[in-house]
Amino acid sequence: MRSIVPLLLFIATFTLALGLTMPLMNVSKLYFFEENPSLLGIIQSLWDGGDQLLAIIVALFSVVLPITKLGVAQMTALQTTPARHKWRHSVAFLSKWSMLDVLLVALVIFGAKTSGLATAIAQPGLWFFTISAILSAVATHFVVRKDAEN
């Protein structure tokens, strides 16, 4: 199982990059106007629209935290057993926030669908983002578990 962790972390990193940059959803307003925002585009729109606090929260939980978690997990997977123990607590802490980023994106889609004037359909960016969260959760589980066994 140890050899699959780097592969899972690589795929999770790749799918996170796709999930951040590809369209998350297709939003049709009144059947005339369509938008295909990416997660980074949504954060930029929030910032430009005067919702800086919300933009910071979304960026923190959907961009910074997943990237940090993947980086720490990759560093932990590459370390020797004594050095690995120092990072295990960080990986365990970050893993507790694993699916919050996906929940946050799902809430954005739910909000668009319930506004009444728009329809929102999930696009590939959402699926890549979700795959990244799941793969990073699985990989960090094995990293933390392996360290706990040693």
C-alpha positions in Angstrom: 0.0 0.0 0.0 3.0 2.3 0.6 3.8 2.5 -3.1 0.2 3.6 -4.0 0.2 6.6 -1.7 2.5 8.8 -3.9 0.4 7.9 -6.9 -2.8 8.8 -5.1 -1.3 12.1 -4.0 -0.1 12.9 -7.6 -3.5 12.2 -9.0 -5.2 14.2 -6.2 -2.9 17.2 -7.0 -3.5 16.9 -10.7 -7.3 16.7 -10.3 -7.3 19.6 -7.8 -5.6 21.8 -10.4 -8.3 20.8 -12.9 -11.0 21.3 -10.3 -9.9 24.8 -9.5 -9.6 25.9 -13.1 -12.3 24.1 -15.0 -15.9 25.2 -14.9 -17.7 24.0 -11.8 -21.2 24.5 -13.1 -23.2 25.8 -15.9 -25.6 28.5 -14.7 -28.4 29.5 -17.1 -30.3 32.7 -16.2 -33.7 33.1 -17.8 -32.6 30.8 -20.6 -30.8 33.6 -22.3 -27.6 34.1 -20.3 -25.1 31.3 -19.5 -22.1 31.3 -17.2 -19.5 28.6 -16.7 -17.5 29.8 -13.6 -14.5 28.0 -12.2 -13.8 28.0 -8.5 -11.1 30.5 -9.0 -13.5 32.6 -11.1 -16.2 32.4 -8.3 -13.6 33.6 -5.7 -12.6 36.5 -8.0 -16.3 37.5 -8.6 -16.9 37.5 -4.8 -13.9 39.7 -4.3 -14.8 42.1 -7.1 -18.4 42.2 -5.9 -17.4 43.5 -2.5 -17.7 40.2 -0.6 -14.1 40.1 0.4 -14.7 38.1 3.6 -16.7 35.5 1.8 -14.0 35.3 -0.9 -11.3 34.8 1.7 -13.3 32.0 3.4 -14.0 30.2 0.1 -10.3 30.6 -0.9 -9.1 29.4 2.4 -11.2 26.3 2.6 -11.4 25.5 -1.1 -7.9 26.4 -2.3 -5.4 27.0 0.5 -6.4 24.1 2.8 -6.5 21.4 0.1 -3.1 22.5 -1.4 -1.6 22.6 2.1 -3.0 19.2 2.9 -1.6 17.7 -0.3 1.8 19.3 0.3 2.1 18.1 3.9 0.9 14.7 2.9 3.5 14.5 0.2 6.2 15.6 2.5 5.1 13.1 5.1 5.0 10.2 2.6 8.6 11.0 1.5 10.0 11.3 5.1 11.8 8.6 7.0 10.0 7.2 10.1 11.5 9.5 12.7 10.9 12.7 10.6 7.5 11.4 9.5 6.2 11.5 13.1 6.6 15.3 13.3 4.3 15.7 10.3 1.7 13.1 11.2 -0.2 15.5 13.5 -0.4 18.1 10.8 -1.8 15.6 8.3 -4.3 14.3 10.8 -5.5 17.9 11.6 -5.8 18.9 7.9 -7.6 15.6 7.1 -10.4 16.6 9.5 -11.3 19.4 7.0 -11.2 17.0 4.0 -14.7 17.3 2.6 -15.5 20.8 3.7 -14.3 22.2 0.4 -16.6 19.9 -1.5 -19.5 20.8 0.8 -18.8 24.5 0.2 -18.9 24.1 -3.6 -22.1 22.0 -3.3 -23.7 24.9 -1.3 -22.8 27.3 -4.1 -24.5 25.1 -6.6 -27.5 24.7 -4.3 -27.7 28.5 -3.9 -27.7 29.0 -7.7 -30.4 26.3 -8.2 -32.8 27.7 -5.5 -32.6 31.3 -6.5 -35.5 30.6 -8.8 -34.2 32.6 -11.8 -31.3 30.3 -12.7 -30.6 26.6 -13.3 -27.2 25.1 -12.3 -25.8 22.0 -13.8 -22.6 20.4 -12.5 -19.6 20.5 -14.9 -16.3 18.6 -14.9 -14.5 20.9 -12.6 -16.8 19.9 -9.7 -16.1 16.2 -10.4 -12.4 16.7 -10.6 -12.5 18.8 -7.4 -14.5 16.0 -5.6 -12.2 13.3 -6.9 -9.2 15.2 -5.5 -10.8 15.5 -2.1 -11.6 11.8 -2.0 -8.2 10.7 -3.2 -6.3 13.0 -0.8 -8.5 11.7 2.1 -7.7 8.1 1.2 -3.9 8.9 0.8 -3.7 10.8 4.0 -5.5 8.1 5.8 -2.8 5.6 4.7 -0.1 8.1 5.6 -1.4 8.6 9.1 -2.3 5.0 9.7 1.2 3.8 8.5 2.8 6.3 10.9 0.6 5.2 13.8 1.7 1.6 13.2 5.4 2.4 13.4 
